[in-house]
Amino acid sequence: MTTTVPMILLMLGCAFVTWLPRVIPFILVRNIELPDVVLRWLKYIPVCILSALVIESLFNAEGAIVTFDWLNLSAFVPTLFVAVITKSLSKTVVVGVVSMAILRYFF
């Protein structure tokens, strides 16, 4: 299969449509001072994102039995700790990736 100009334009359009809703909120609130209640709420975003992305991977469904995925759970504990304490998405991601890399290297 060869790559054609319409295919490249389609990929660029998809990238733009995916990128646009992620950037617009930052552009809109760049020059606005948000109320304290909104800023406090935004500090919990890393924990919410972590929970939404990770909770599903903590369990294994083996027929009618649900078990823990111990490797993922072992990486989740320090990552959750960092997310709750620092409320920093970048630190949370770094700790999660590093802990999973260390666990996969040894197990």
C-alpha positions as CSV (number, residue, x, y, z in Angstrom):
1,M,0.0,0.0,0.0
2,T,1.4,3.4,-1.0
3,T,0.9,6.6,0.9
4,T,-1.1,9.1,-1.2
5,V,-1.5,12.8,-0.7
6,P,-5.2,12.4,0.4
7,M,-4.1,9.9,3.0
8,I,-1.5,12.3,4.4
9,L,-4.0,15.1,4.4
10,L,-6.5,12.8,6.3
11,M,-3.8,12.0,8.9
12,L,-2.9,15.6,9.3
13,G,-6.6,16.5,9.7
14,C,-7.1,13.8,12.3
15,A,-4.1,15.0,14.2
16,F,-5.4,18.6,14.1
17,V,-8.9,17.6,15.3
18,T,-7.3,15.6,18.1
19,W,-4.9,18.4,19.1
20,L,-7.4,21.3,18.9
21,P,-9.7,20.4,21.9
22,R,-6.6,19.9,24.0
23,V,-5.2,23.3,23.3
24,I,-8.3,25.5,23.2
25,P,-8.8,25.4,27.0
26,F,-5.3,26.6,27.6
27,I,-5.7,29.4,25.1
28,L,-9.0,30.5,26.6
29,V,-7.8,30.6,30.3
30,R,-4.3,31.9,29.6
31,N,-5.3,35.5,30.4
32,I,-8.1,34.8,32.9
33,E,-7.6,34.5,36.6
34,L,-9.6,31.5,37.8
35,P,-11.4,31.5,41.1
36,D,-9.8,29.6,44.1
37,V,-12.5,26.9,44.0
38,V,-11.6,26.1,40.4
39,L,-7.9,26.0,41.1
40,R,-8.4,23.7,44.1
41,W,-10.6,21.4,41.9
42,L,-7.9,21.4,39.1
43,K,-5.3,20.1,41.6
44,Y,-7.1,16.8,41.7
45,I,-6.9,16.2,38.0
46,P,-3.7,14.1,38.1
47,V,-5.4,11.7,40.6
48,C,-8.6,11.5,38.5
49,I,-6.6,10.8,35.3
50,L,-4.5,8.2,37.1
51,S,-7.6,6.5,38.5
52,A,-9.4,6.4,35.1
53,L,-6.4,5.1,33.2
54,V,-5.2,2.6,35.7
55,I,-8.0,1.0,37.7
56,E,-9.1,-1.2,34.8
57,S,-5.6,-2.7,34.5
58,L,-5.4,-3.6,38.2
59,F,-7.8,-6.5,37.8
60,N,-7.8,-9.7,35.7
61,A,-11.0,-11.5,34.8
62,E,-10.4,-15.2,34.6
63,G,-13.8,-16.6,33.8
64,A,-16.1,-15.8,36.7
65,I,-13.2,-15.0,39.0
66,V,-11.7,-11.5,39.3
67,T,-8.1,-11.4,40.6
68,F,-5.5,-8.7,41.0
69,D,-2.7,-8.1,38.6
70,W,0.0,-7.9,41.2
71,L,2.6,-6.3,39.0
72,N,0.3,-3.4,38.1
73,L,-0.9,-3.1,41.6
74,S,2.7,-2.9,42.9
75,A,3.5,-0.1,40.5
76,F,0.2,1.6,41.3
77,V,0.8,2.1,45.0
78,P,3.9,4.4,44.7
79,T,2.3,6.2,41.8
80,L,-0.9,6.9,43.7
81,F,1.1,8.1,46.7
82,V,3.0,10.6,44.5
83,A,-0.2,11.7,42.8
84,V,-1.9,12.4,46.0
85,I,1.0,14.1,47.7
86,T,2.4,16.2,44.8
87,K,-0.8,16.6,42.7
88,S,1.6,16.9,39.7
89,L,0.8,15.0,36.6
90,S,4.3,15.0,35.3
91,K,5.8,13.6,38.6
92,T,2.9,11.0,38.7
93,V,3.7,9.8,35.2
94,V,7.4,9.6,35.8
95,V,7.0,7.6,39.0
96,G,4.5,5.3,37.3
97,V,6.7,4.6,34.3
98,V,9.9,4.2,36.4
99,S,8.2,1.8,38.9
100,M,6.7,-0.3,36.2
101,A,10.0,-0.4,34.4
102,I,11.8,-1.5,37.5
103,L,9.2,-4.2,38.3
104,R,9.2,-5.5,34.7
105,Y,13.0,-5.7,34.8
106,F,13.1,-7.8,37.9
107,F,9.9,-9.8,37.5
